[in-house]
Amino acid sequence: MTTLTRSRQANRPGIVAAATVTAIGGLAFGVRLTPAPAGATSITEIGIPLARLAAALLGIATTGLALYPILHGRTDTVRRAGSHTAIGWMLAALCMLWLQSAEISSRGLSVRLTETLDYASHISTGRALTGVVVAAAGCALLGGVPAARLAAALAGLVAVPLTGHATQAAPSGLGGLTIALHVIAAALWVGGLAAVLLLAAAHPDALGGALPRFSALAGICILTVAASGVILTILRLAPDGLLHTLTGTGYGLVVLAKVGCLCVLAGTGGYIRQRLLPRIVRGEATAFAAWAGTELAVMTLAVALATALSRAPLT
């Protein structure tokens, strides 16, 4: 058993590396197909999406590490890791503040600190990023209180999306509510799977305890992500012609790629739940790590595509 445990633990860097490479490739694909925002320079056109992707992944990781003790019932194994990812998330958000203030400054990357502070206090996206920094700092300081850390992480993750396109286009706050549900469900789903895979897969008892709880949550999350995604797509694309935008623009192709990711995730998640979970609960050996690792890579691809869409105009 010791040899098997060590072998599975040795795969953690490979799982993380595969997910990271997939995410970067997905971001490059999304950025390539969608037009850059007005005023973007060659550096900010690449730098801002990369910083956004890093912030999203680190925020999701922080969410998963806050969720794991709730699923598993222990807090000591993930406290330090959660603080580290939260600090990385905070630094990525600060980098976004600098790059986005530089994008609208006549000084470019030589933007003054006073300009960045002005952007952080007077522009809606800047204020949202300030909220992300505060939330990430809170997650780093609330290491021993999983529920509080989870609430802070989810608040930080929804801050910037709530200033985006869909919320502005929708009537009566529908867009804001829908995107909040979409982001929260996706973060719990992706972060929860990553935490269970990386922390529990090498320990049969821990996996048998945490996976059934996560599986129940994941079922709710995938339904929420799918339903809210449909609503957000209609809100965003219907004014310009839903079918035309989906099939005739790069933006629409990236949306369809996200739909494809969701279909793959539904299939892999269903297989794990129906075929592997009963065997895991009985303590039998399974290929959970391989299936969950594949699912995690597809999840990070979907996050990267969403990152590209969050910055891109339709035309």
Contacts in CASP RR format, 6 or more apart in sequence:
PFRMAT RR
TARGET T0000
AUTHOR 0000-0000-0000
METHOD contacts of the structure
MODEL  1
MTTLTRSRQANRPGIVAAATVTAIGGLAFGVRLTPAPAGATSITEIGIPL
ARLAAALLGIATTGLALYPILHGRTDTVRRAGSHTAIGWMLAALCMLWLQ
SAEISSRGLSVRLTETLDYASHISTGRALTGVVVAAAGCALLGGVPAARL
AAALAGLVAVPLTGHATQAAPSGLGGLTIALHVIAAALWVGGLAAVLLLA
AAHPDALGGALPRFSALAGICILTVAASGVILTILRLAPDGLLHTLTGTG
YGLVVLAKVGCLCVLAGTGGYIRQRLLPRIVRGEATAFAAWAGTELAVMT
LAVALATALSRAPLT
5 202 0 8 1.000
5 203 0 8 1.000
8 201 0 8 1.000
8 202 0 8 1.000
8 289 0 8 1.000
9 202 0 8 1.000
11 289 0 8 1.000
12 198 0 8 1.000
15 197 0 8 1.000
15 198 0 8 1.000
15 289 0 8 1.000
15 293 0 8 1.000
15 296 0 8 1.000
16 198 0 8 1.000
18 293 0 8 1.000
18 297 0 8 1.000
19 194 0 8 1.000
19 293 0 8 1.000
19 296 0 8 1.000
19 297 0 8 1.000
19 299 0 8 1.000
19 300 0 8 1.000
20 57 0 8 1.000
20 300 0 8 1.000
22 297 0 8 1.000
22 298 0 8 1.000
22 300 0 8 1.000
22 301 0 8 1.000
22 304 0 8 1.000
23 53 0 8 1.000
23 57 0 8 1.000
23 300 0 8 1.000
23 301 0 8 1.000
23 303 0 8 1.000
23 304 0 8 1.000
24 53 0 8 1.000
24 304 0 8 1.000
25 301 0 8 1.000
25 304 0 8 1.000
26 301 0 8 1.000
26 304 0 8 1.000
26 305 0 8 1.000
26 308 0 8 1.000
27 49 0 8 1.000
27 50 0 8 1.000
27 53 0 8 1.000
27 304 0 8 1.000
27 305 0 8 1.000
27 307 0 8 1.000
27 308 0 8 1.000
29 254 0 8 1.000
29 257 0 8 1.000
29 304 0 8 1.000
29 305 0 8 1.000
29 308 0 8 1.000
30 254 0 8 1.000
30 257 0 8 1.000
30 304 0 8 1.000
30 305 0 8 1.000
30 308 0 8 1.000
30 309 0 8 1.000
30 312 0 8 1.000
31 45 0 8 1.000
31 46 0 8 1.000
31 49 0 8 1.000
31 308 0 8 1.000
31 312 0 8 1.000
33 250 0 8 1.000
33 251 0 8 1.000
33 253 0 8 1.000
33 254 0 8 1.000
33 308 0 8 1.000
34 250 0 8 1.000
34 251 0 8 1.000
34 254 0 8 1.000
34 308 0 8 1.000
34 309 0 8 1.000
34 311 0 8 1.000
34 312 0 8 1.000
34 313 0 8 1.000
35 251 0 8 1.000
35 312 0 8 1.000
35 313 0 8 1.000
35 315 0 8 1.000
36 45 0 8 1.000
36 312 0 8 1.000
37 311 0 8 1.000
37 312 0 8 1.000
37 313 0 8 1.000
38 313 0 8 1.000
39 103 0 8 1.000
39 104 0 8 1.000
40 48 0 8 1.000
40 103 0 8 1.000
41 103 0 8 1.000
41 108 0 8 1.000
43 109 0 8 1.000
44 99 0 8 1.000
44 100 0 8 1.000
44 102 0 8 1.000
44 103 0 8 1.000
47 99 0 8 1.000
48 96 0 8 1.000
48 99 0 8 1.000
48 100 0 8 1.000
48 103 0 8 1.000
48 311 0 8 1.000
49 307 0 8 1.000
49 308 0 8 1.000
49 311 0 8 1.000
51 92 0 8 1.000
51 95 0 8 1.000
51 96 0 8 1.000
51 99 0 8 1.000
52 96 0 8 1.000
52 160 0 8 1.000
52 307 0 8 1.000
52 310 0 8 1.000
52 311 0 8 1.000
53 303 0 8 1.000
53 304 0 8 1.000
53 307 0 8 1.000
54 88 0 8 1.000
54 92 0 8 1.000
54 95 0 8 1.000
55 89 0 8 1.000
55 92 0 8 1.000
55 93 0 8 1.000
55 96 0 8 1.000
55 132 0 8 1.000
56 157 0 8 1.000
56 303 0 8 1.000
56 306 0 8 1.000
56 307 0 8 1.000
57 300 0 8 1.000
57 303 0 8 1.000
58 85 0 8 1.000
58 86 0 8 1.000
58 88 0 8 1.000
58 89 0 8 1.000
58 92 0 8 1.000
59 85 0 8 1.000
59 86 0 8 1.000
59 89 0 8 1.000
59 136 0 8 1.000
59 153 0 8 1.000
59 156 0 8 1.000
59 157 0 8 1.000
59 187 0 8 1.000
60 157 0 8 1.000
60 186 0 8 1.000
60 187 0 8 1.000
60 190 0 8 1.000
60 191 0 8 1.000
60 194 0 8 1.000
60 303 0 8 1.000
61 82 0 8 1.000
61 85 0 8 1.000
61 89 0 8 1.000
61 191 0 8 1.000
61 194 0 8 1.000
62 82 0 8 1.000
62 85 0 8 1.000
62 86 0 8 1.000
62 89 0 8 1.000
62 136 0 8 1.000
62 139 0 8 1.000
62 149 0 8 1.000
62 153 0 8 1.000
63 150 0 8 1.000
63 153 0 8 1.000
63 154 0 8 1.000
63 157 0 8 1.000
63 187 0 8 1.000
63 188 0 8 1.000
63 191 0 8 1.000
63 192 0 8 1.000
64 150 0 8 1.000
64 153 0 8 1.000
64 187 0 8 1.000
64 188 0 8 1.000
64 191 0 8 1.000
64 192 0 8 1.000
64 194 0 8 1.000
64 195 0 8 1.000
65 78 0 8 1.000
65 81 0 8 1.000
65 82 0 8 1.000
65 85 0 8 1.000
65 195 0 8 1.000
66 82 0 8 1.000
66 139 0 8 1.000
66 146 0 8 1.000
66 147 0 8 1.000
66 149 0 8 1.000
66 150 0 8 1.000
66 153 0 8 1.000
67 146 0 8 1.000
67 150 0 8 1.000
67 188 0 8 1.000
67 191 0 8 1.000
67 192 0 8 1.000
67 195 0 8 1.000
68 77 0 8 1.000
68 78 0 8 1.000
68 146 0 8 1.000
68 192 0 8 1.000
68 195 0 8 1.000
68 196 0 8 1.000
68 199 0 8 1.000
68 200 0 8 1.000
68 210 0 8 1.000
69 75 0 8 1.000
69 77 0 8 1.000
69 78 0 8 1.000
69 146 0 8 1.000
70 146 0 8 1.000
70 147 0 8 1.000
70 150 0 8 1.000
71 192 0 8 1.000
71 195 0 8 1.000
71 196 0 8 1.000
71 209 0 8 1.000
71 210 0 8 1.000
71 213 0 8 1.000
71 214 0 8 1.000
71 217 0 8 1.000
72 199 0 8 1.000
72 200 0 8 1.000
72 206 0 8 1.000
72 209 0 8 1.000
72 210 0 8 1.000
75 143 0 8 1.000
75 144 0 8 1.000
75 146 0 8 1.000
77 199 0 8 1.000
78 195 0 8 1.000
78 199 0 8 1.000
79 143 0 8 1.000
79 144 0 8 1.000
82 139 0 8 1.000
82 140 0 8 1.000
82 143 0 8 1.000
82 149 0 8 1.000
83 139 0 8 1.000
83 140 0 8 1.000
83 143 0 8 1.000
86 136 0 8 1.000
86 137 0 8 1.000
86 138 0 8 1.000
86 139 0 8 1.000
86 140 0 8 1.000
86 149 0 8 1.000
86 153 0 8 1.000
87 136 0 8 1.000
87 140 0 8 1.000
88 136 0 8 1.000
89 132 0 8 1.000
89 136 0 8 1.000
89 139 0 8 1.000
90 132 0 8 1.000
90 133 0 8 1.000
90 136 0 8 1.000
90 137 0 8 1.000
90 140 0 8 1.000
93 129 0 8 1.000
93 132 0 8 1.000
93 133 0 8 1.000
93 136 0 8 1.000
94 133 0 8 1.000
96 129 0 8 1.000
97 116 0 8 1.000
97 119 0 8 1.000
97 120 0 8 1.000
97 126 0 8 1.000
97 129 0 8 1.000
97 130 0 8 1.000
97 133 0 8 1.000
98 111 0 8 1.000
98 116 0 8 1.000
100 119 0 8 1.000
100 125 0 8 1.000
100 126 0 8 1.000
100 129 0 8 1.000
101 111 0 8 1.000
101 115 0 8 1.000
101 116 0 8 1.000
101 118 0 8 1.000
101 119 0 8 1.000
101 120 0 8 1.000
101 126 0 8 1.000
102 108 0 8 1.000
102 109 0 8 1.000
102 110 0 8 1.000
102 111 0 8 1.000
102 116 0 8 1.000
104 119 0 8 1.000
105 111 0 8 1.000
105 112 0 8 1.000
105 115 0 8 1.000
107 115 0 8 1.000
119 126 0 8 1.000
120 126 0 8 1.000
120 127 0 8 1.000
120 129 0 8 1.000
120 130 0 8 1.000
121 127 0 8 1.000
121 130 0 8 1.000
124 163 0 8 1.000
125 160 0 8 1.000
125 163 0 8 1.000
128 159 0 8 1.000
128 160 0 8 1.000
128 162 0 8 1.000
128 163 0 8 1.000
129 159 0 8 1.000
129 160 0 8 1.000
131 156 0 8 1.000
131 159 0 8 1.000
132 156 0 8 1.000
132 157 0 8 1.000
132 159 0 8 1.000
132 160 0 8 1.000
135 152 0 8 1.000
135 153 0 8 1.000
135 155 0 8 1.000
135 156 0 8 1.000
135 159 0 8 1.000
136 156 0 8 1.000
138 149 0 8 1.000
138 152 0 8 1.000
139 149 0 8 1.000
139 152 0 8 1.000
139 153 0 8 1.000
142 148 0 8 1.000
142 149 0 8 1.000
142 152 0 8 1.000
143 149 0 8 1.000
153 187 0 8 1.000
154 183 0 8 1.000
154 184 0 8 1.000
154 187 0 8 1.000
154 188 0 8 1.000
157 183 0 8 1.000
157 184 0 8 1.000
157 187 0 8 1.000
158 179 0 8 1.000
158 180 0 8 1.000
158 183 0 8 1.000
158 184 0 8 1.000
160 310 0 8 1.000
161 167 0 8 1.000
161 179 0 8 1.000
161 180 0 8 1.000
161 182 0 8 1.000
161 183 0 8 1.000
161 310 0 8 1.000
162 176 0 8 1.000
162 179 0 8 1.000
162 180 0 8 1.000
164 179 0 8 1.000
164 310 0 8 1.000
165 236 0 8 1.000
166 175 0 8 1.000
166 176 0 8 1.000
166 178 0 8 1.000
166 179 0 8 1.000
166 232 0 8 1.000
166 235 0 8 1.000
166 236 0 8 1.000
167 173 0 8 1.000
167 175 0 8 1.000
167 176 0 8 1.000
167 179 0 8 1.000
169 175 0 8 1.000
169 235 0 8 1.000
169 236 0 8 1.000
169 239 0 8 1.000
170 176 0 8 1.000
170 178 0 8 1.000
170 235 0 8 1.000
174 231 0 8 1.000
174 235 0 8 1.000
175 231 0 8 1.000
175 232 0 8 1.000
175 235 0 8 1.000
178 228 0 8 1.000
178 229 0 8 1.000
178 231 0 8 1.000
178 232 0 8 1.000
178 235 0 8 1.000
179 228 0 8 1.000
179 232 0 8 1.000
181 224 0 8 1.000
181 228 0 8 1.000
182 224 0 8 1.000
182 225 0 8 1.000
182 228 0 8 1.000
182 229 0 8 1.000
182 232 0 8 1.000
184 224 0 8 1.000
185 220 0 8 1.000
185 221 0 8 1.000
185 222 0 8 1.000
185 224 0 8 1.000
185 225 0 8 1.000
185 228 0 8 1.000
186 221 0 8 1.000
186 225 0 8 1.000
186 302 0 8 1.000
186 303 0 8 1.000
186 306 0 8 1.000
188 217 0 8 1.000
188 221 0 8 1.000
189 217 0 8 1.000
189 218 0 8 1.000
189 221 0 8 1.000
189 222 0 8 1.000
189 225 0 8 1.000
189 299 0 8 1.000
190 296 0 8 1.000
190 299 0 8 1.000
190 300 0 8 1.000
190 303 0 8 1.000
192 214 0 8 1.000
192 217 0 8 1.000
192 218 0 8 1.000
193 214 0 8 1.000
193 218 0 8 1.000
193 292 0 8 1.000
193 295 0 8 1.000
193 296 0 8 1.000
193 299 0 8 1.000
194 296 0 8 1.000
194 299 0 8 1.000
196 207 0 8 1.000
196 210 0 8 1.000
196 211 0 8 1.000
196 214 0 8 1.000
196 292 0 8 1.000
197 288 0 8 1.000
197 289 0 8 1.000
197 292 0 8 1.000
197 293 0 8 1.000
197 296 0 8 1.000
199 206 0 8 1.000
200 206 0 8 1.000
200 207 0 8 1.000
200 208 0 8 1.000
200 209 0 8 1.000
200 210 0 8 1.000
200 211 0 8 1.000
201 207 0 8 1.000
201 288 0 8 1.000
201 289 0 8 1.000
201 292 0 8 1.000
204 280 0 8 1.000
204 283 0 8 1.000
207 280 0 8 1.000
207 288 0 8 1.000
208 280 0 8 1.000
208 281 0 8 1.000
208 283 0 8 1.000
209 281 0 8 1.000
211 277 0 8 1.000
211 280 0 8 1.000
211 281 0 8 1.000
211 288 0 8 1.000
212 277 0 8 1.000
212 281 0 8 1.000
215 272 0 8 1.000
215 273 0 8 1.000
215 277 0 8 1.000
218 269 0 8 1.000
218 273 0 8 1.000
219 273 0 8 1.000
222 262 0 8 1.000
222 265 0 8 1.000
222 266 0 8 1.000
222 269 0 8 1.000
225 262 0 8 1.000
226 262 0 8 1.000
226 266 0 8 1.000
233 242 0 8 1.000
233 246 0 8 1.000
233 255 0 8 1.000
234 242 0 8 1.000
236 314 0 8 1.000
237 245 0 8 1.000
237 246 0 8 1.000
237 252 0 8 1.000
237 255 0 8 1.000
237 314 0 8 1.000
240 314 0 8 1.000
240 315 0 8 1.000
245 251 0 8 1.000
245 252 0 8 1.000
245 314 0 8 1.000
246 252 0 8 1.000
246 253 0 8 1.000
246 255 0 8 1.000
246 256 0 8 1.000
249 314 0 8 1.000
249 315 0 8 1.000
251 309 0 8 1.000
251 312 0 8 1.000
251 313 0 8 1.000
251 314 0 8 1.000
254 305 0 8 1.000
254 308 0 8 1.000
254 309 0 8 1.000
254 312 0 8 1.000
255 309 0 8 1.000
257 305 0 8 1.000
258 302 0 8 1.000
258 305 0 8 1.000
258 306 0 8 1.000
258 309 0 8 1.000
261 298 0 8 1.000
261 299 0 8 1.000
261 301 0 8 1.000
261 302 0 8 1.000
261 305 0 8 1.000
262 302 0 8 1.000
264 298 0 8 1.000
265 295 0 8 1.000
265 298 0 8 1.000
265 299 0 8 1.000
265 302 0 8 1.000
268 291 0 8 1.000
268 294 0 8 1.000
268 295 0 8 1.000
268 298 0 8 1.000
269 291 0 8 1.000
269 295 0 8 1.000
271 291 0 8 1.000
272 288 0 8 1.000
272 291 0 8 1.000
272 292 0 8 1.000
272 295 0 8 1.000
276 286 0 8 1.000
276 287 0 8 1.000
276 288 0 8 1.000
276 291 0 8 1.000
279 285 0 8 1.000
279 286 0 8 1.000
280 286 0 8 1.000
280 288 0 8 1.000
END
